[in-house]
Amino acid sequence: MSIEKMSGLEIMQAMGEGKLPMPSIAVTIPTKGVAVEQSRIMFEAMADHRHHNPVGGVNGGFIATVLDAVTGCTVQTTLGPGVGCGTIELNVKMLKAVPQQVPLIAKGTLKDSDGNFYAHATATCMILRR
């Protein structure tokens, strides 16, 4: 089936299963799908040396990019074939420094496996009909 005929949920599931390639941003900001359902996406993300700010911590852009991706992809799971979305507003609250080389779970929030909270976000998306 061509991607143009797939629902947003089918596209996200195919990416999670490796049947479609992940977008190139997933190389720059290492992310992979952990769970994909309608209205629910969970990513694993991990910051590394490429994501340093000038003082050696993880740049806030890493956090914003991960949370933008997970919120946008969650909206995408609700859309039909030929319909996409784009973020028009992203509100990110950073709660503490993100560690490097630690797998983090993103689903509107950013936490580690011990439940430590690093950030949370909300987004407003524009629906794009092709």
FENURRA-V332206 format. One record per pair of residues at least 24 apart in sequence whose ideal C-beta (glycine too) atoms are under 10 Angstrom apart, sorted by the first residue. I is the first residue (numbers start at 1). GAP is how many residues later the second one is. D is the distance in Angstrom with one decimal. If there is no record, write none. Layout:
I GAP D
I GAP D
//
This chain:
1 80 9.4
2 79 9.5
3 78 9.0
3 79 9.7
4 77 6.8
4 78 6.0
4 126 7.7
5 76 5.2
5 77 7.8
6 74 9.5
6 75 6.0
6 76 9.1
7 31 9.1
7 69 9.1
7 70 8.2
7 71 8.9
7 72 6.8
7 73 5.4
7 74 5.5
7 75 9.3
7 76 8.5
8 30 8.9
8 65 8.3
8 66 9.6
8 67 7.8
8 68 3.8
8 69 5.3
8 70 6.5
8 71 3.9
8 72 7.3
8 73 8.4
8 74 9.9
8 75 7.0
8 76 7.6
8 77 8.0
9 27 7.3
9 28 7.8
9 29 5.3
9 30 9.0
9 32 9.8
9 67 7.9
9 68 4.5
9 69 7.5
9 70 8.1
9 71 9.3
10 26 9.8
10 67 9.2
10 70 9.9
10 71 8.2
11 25 9.6
11 62 9.2
11 65 7.0
11 66 8.7
11 68 9.1
11 70 9.2
11 73 9.3
12 24 4.8
12 25 9.1
12 26 9.4
12 29 6.5
12 61 5.7
12 62 8.8
12 64 6.0
12 65 5.4
12 67 10.0
13 24 8.8
13 25 9.9
13 64 8.5
15 58 8.7
16 25 8.6
16 26 9.7
16 27 9.5
16 57 9.8
23 46 8.3
23 50 9.7
25 40 6.8
25 41 9.7
25 43 9.4
25 44 6.9
26 43 8.1
28 34 9.5
28 37 8.1
29 32 8.6
29 33 6.1
29 34 9.7
29 35 9.8
29 36 4.8
29 37 6.1
29 39 9.7
29 40 7.6
30 32 9.8
30 36 9.5
30 73 9.7
31 34 8.7
31 35 6.3
31 38 6.4
31 39 8.2
31 42 9.7
31 73 9.5
31 75 7.5
32 71 9.7
33 37 9.7
33 40 8.3
34 69 9.6
34 71 7.0
34 72 8.9
34 73 8.7
35 70 9.5
35 72 8.0
36 37 8.2
36 38 9.5
36 41 6.9
37 37 9.5
37 40 7.1
38 36 9.4
38 39 5.2
38 40 6.3
39 35 6.5
39 36 8.6
39 38 6.0
39 39 5.7
40 30 10.0
40 33 10.0
40 34 6.5
40 37 7.2
40 38 10.0
40 67 7.2
40 68 9.5
41 28 8.7
41 29 5.5
41 30 8.5
41 31 9.1
41 32 4.6
41 33 4.6
41 34 9.2
41 35 8.2
41 36 6.3
41 65 8.4
41 66 6.7
41 67 9.0
42 28 7.6
42 31 9.9
42 32 9.3
42 63 6.2
42 64 7.0
42 65 4.5
42 66 9.5
43 24 9.4
43 26 6.7
43 27 5.2
43 30 7.8
43 61 8.7
43 62 7.4
43 63 4.5
43 64 7.4
43 67 9.5
44 59 5.3
44 60 7.0
44 61 6.1
44 62 7.6
44 69 9.7
45 24 8.5
45 25 8.6
45 53 9.2
45 57 9.9
45 58 7.7
45 59 5.2
45 60 8.1
45 61 5.5
45 65 7.6
46 52 9.6
46 53 9.3
46 54 7.9
46 55 6.5
46 56 6.6
46 57 5.3
46 58 6.6
47 51 5.5
47 52 7.2
47 53 5.0
47 54 7.6
47 55 7.7
47 56 10.0
47 57 7.7
47 71 9.9
48 52 5.8
48 53 6.2
49 51 7.1
49 52 9.0
50 50 9.8
51 47 8.3
51 49 7.5
52 48 8.4
56 44 9.4
57 40 5.5
57 41 7.8
57 42 9.5
57 43 8.7
58 36 9.9
58 39 6.7
58 40 4.1
58 41 7.5
58 42 6.3
58 44 10.0
58 60 9.1
59 39 9.0
60 32 7.6
60 34 5.9
60 37 10.0
60 38 8.7
60 59 8.6
61 31 10.0
62 36 6.6
62 38 9.8
62 42 9.7
62 48 9.7
62 57 9.9
63 29 6.3
63 30 9.6
63 31 5.8
63 32 9.7
63 34 9.9
63 35 6.0
63 41 9.1
63 43 9.1
63 47 6.2
63 55 7.0
63 56 4.9
63 57 9.8
63 58 8.3
64 26 6.5
64 27 9.9
64 28 5.0
64 30 8.6
64 55 8.5
64 57 7.6
65 25 9.6
65 27 9.8
66 26 9.6
66 32 9.2
66 38 7.5
66 40 4.9
66 44 6.4
66 52 9.8
66 53 8.5
66 55 8.9
67 24 9.4
67 25 5.7
67 26 9.6
67 27 9.8
67 39 6.2
67 40 9.4
67 41 7.2
67 42 8.3
67 43 6.4
67 51 10.0
67 52 6.5
67 53 7.6
67 54 3.7
67 55 9.0
67 56 7.8
68 24 8.2
68 38 10.0
68 53 7.4
68 55 6.7
68 57 9.9
69 37 7.6
70 35 9.6
70 36 4.5
70 37 6.0
70 38 6.5
70 39 9.1
70 40 8.7
70 51 8.1
70 53 9.1
71 35 9.1
71 36 9.2
71 37 6.2
71 50 6.0
71 51 7.2
71 52 3.8
71 53 9.3
71 54 7.5
72 51 6.6
72 53 6.1
73 33 9.9
74 33 7.9
74 34 7.3
74 49 8.7
74 51 9.2
75 48 7.6
75 49 9.6
75 50 4.7
75 51 9.7
75 52 8.1
76 49 8.6
78 49 9.6
79 46 9.7
79 48 7.0
79 49 9.1
79 50 9.4
80 49 9.5
81 49 9.3
82 46 9.6
82 47 7.0
82 48 4.8
83 44 6.4
83 45 6.9
83 46 5.5
83 47 7.1
84 41 9.4
84 42 9.3
84 43 7.8
84 44 4.5
84 45 8.2
84 46 7.1
85 38 9.4
85 40 4.2
85 41 6.4
85 42 5.6
85 43 6.1
86 39 6.4
86 40 5.1
86 41 8.7
86 42 5.9
87 36 5.3
87 37 7.3
87 38 5.6
87 39 7.9
88 35 8.4
88 36 5.4
88 37 6.7
88 38 4.9
89 33 8.4
89 34 6.6
89 35 4.0
89 36 8.5
89 37 9.5
90 31 6.3
90 32 7.8
90 33 5.0
90 34 8.0
90 35 9.4
91 29 9.1
91 30 6.2
91 31 4.9
91 32 7.3
91 33 8.5
92 27 6.0
92 28 7.7
92 29 4.5
92 30 8.6
92 31 9.1
93 24 9.9
93 25 10.0
93 26 6.2
93 27 5.5
93 28 7.1
93 29 9.0
94 24 7.2
94 25 4.8
94 26 9.0
94 27 9.5
95 24 5.8
95 25 7.5
//
